[in-house]
Amino acid sequence: MTKVLFLVGSLRKGSFVQQFAKAGEKALEGKAEVSCLDLSTFPLFNQDLETPVLPEIAAARQLVSEADAIWIFSPTYNFAIPGVVKNALDWLSRALDLSDPHNPSILHDKFSTVSILANGGHEQAAAQYRALLPFIRTQFINEVTMTKVNDSAWMDGQFIPTEEVVANLEKQADALLAAIEKGPVATEASW
Ligand SMILES: Cc1cc2nc3c(=O)[nH]c(=O)nc-3n(C[C@H](O)[C@H](O)[C@H](O)COP(=O)(O)O)c2cc1C
């Protein structure tokens, strides 16, 4: 079965984005196996820590290599990609053989997509993901579900996706699975 690895961009207990990811998991039910990469295991990126490969980075790379795609569920932080996601992608974007930084990373040709939950700055964060994910040579599926936090969530902590959001997540899941089925398209390094 197709495997999709989730990256959830909020580490907060009770996070709305984590609940949003649950809705994403439902959209893949019966169609793909979902697992989650724990972004709290990544140290702050530092080139001095790259060799020898840290066990937590080796473990993360293993999970990525076993997956057909990564699906990022993200808040916007100051109208931008949150640091925990950027930090993990920086680690994962590094060449497996550092003798040449153009060598493939574990993300090379991995399918990717992103969904964003925030109250403002969706388009700004989406624009950053649309630039970053192809730049690091993932096969980016530009079907981005965006939503706001429902008002009652601020009182009871429960994120409830609207019917439209559930439908969008299903559309996004289907677009991702169709692209995986078709296989990667040719890309070129942009630097
Ligand atoms: C550093 C920081 C910056 C934030 N910037 C934004 C923002 O630009 N737009 C927004 O709608 N919410 C912003 N928020 C609020 C989060 O998006 C909000 O807490 C949301 O619920 C998602 O996070 P959660 O999964 O932790 O619940 C910010 C929160 C933090 C901690």
The ligand as an SDF file (V2000), in Angstrom:
LIG
                    3D

 31 33  0  0  0  0  0  0  0  0999 V2000
    5.3580   32.4490   16.9010 C   0  0  0  0  0  0  0  0  0  0  0  0
    3.9290   32.3820   16.4490 C   0  0  0  0  0  0  0  0  0  0  0  0
    3.5280   33.0780   15.3150 C   0  0  0  0  0  0  0  0  0  0  0  0
    2.2230   32.9990   14.8690 C   0  0  0  0  0  0  0  0  0  0  0  0
    1.8750   33.6320   13.7050 N   0  0  0  0  0  0  0  0  0  0  0  0
    0.6390   33.4710   13.2070 C   0  0  0  0  0  0  0  0  0  0  0  0
    0.2740   34.0040   11.9310 C   0  0  0  0  0  0  0  0  0  0  0  0
    1.0700   34.5930   11.2240 O   0  0  0  0  0  0  0  0  0  0  0  0
   -1.0030   33.8070   11.4890 N   0  0  0  0  0  0  0  0  0  0  0  0
   -1.9150   33.1290   12.2450 C   0  0  0  0  0  0  0  0  0  0  0  0
   -3.0460   32.9860   11.7970 O   0  0  0  0  0  0  0  0  0  0  0  0
   -1.6080   32.6130   13.4390 N   0  0  0  0  0  0  0  0  0  0  0  0
   -0.3550   32.7470   13.9280 C   0  0  0  0  0  0  0  0  0  0  0  0
   -0.0170   32.1720   15.1080 N   0  0  0  0  0  0  0  0  0  0  0  0
   -1.0260   31.3990   15.8200 C   0  0  0  0  0  0  0  0  0  0  0  0
   -1.0130   29.9350   15.3890 C   0  0  0  0  0  0  0  0  0  0  0  0
   -1.1170   29.7890   14.0040 O   0  0  0  0  0  0  0  0  0  0  0  0
   -2.1420   29.2910   16.1070 C   0  0  0  0  0  0  0  0  0  0  0  0
   -1.7010   29.0770   17.4090 O   0  0  0  0  0  0  0  0  0  0  0  0
   -2.7860   28.0900   15.5030 C   0  0  0  0  0  0  0  0  0  0  0  0
   -3.6750   27.6070   16.4160 O   0  0  0  0  0  0  0  0  0  0  0  0
   -1.9100   26.9230   15.0320 C   0  0  0  0  0  0  0  0  0  0  0  0
   -1.1890   26.3480   15.9970 O   0  0  0  0  0  0  0  0  0  0  0  0
   -1.5570   25.0390   16.8800 P   0  0  0  0  0  0  0  0  0  0  0  0
   -1.5210   23.8480   15.9800 O   0  0  0  0  0  0  0  0  0  0  0  0
   -0.4430   25.0340   17.8600 O   0  0  0  0  0  0  0  0  0  0  0  0
   -2.8940   25.1930   17.4950 O   0  0  0  0  0  0  0  0  0  0  0  0
    1.2750   32.2390   15.5970 C   0  0  0  0  0  0  0  0  0  0  0  0
    1.6820   31.5460   16.7440 C   0  0  0  0  0  0  0  0  0  0  0  0
    2.9860   31.5980   17.1590 C   0  0  0  0  0  0  0  0  0  0  0  0
    3.3880   30.7980   18.3680 C   0  0  0  0  0  0  0  0  0  0  0  0
  1  2  1  0
  2  3  1  0
  2 30  2  0
  3  4  2  0
  4  5  1  0
  4 28  1  0
  5  6  2  0
  6  7  1  0
  6 13  1  0
  7  8  2  0
  7  9  1  0
  9 10  1  0
 10 11  2  0
 10 12  1  0
 12 13  2  0
 13 14  1  0
 14 15  1  0
 14 28  1  0
 15 16  1  0
 16 17  1  0
 16 18  1  0
 18 19  1  0
 18 20  1  0
 20 21  1  0
 20 22  1  0
 22 23  1  0
 23 24  1  0
 24 25  2  0
 24 26  1  0
 24 27  1  0
 28 29  2  0
 29 30  1  0
 30 31  1  0
M  END
$$$$
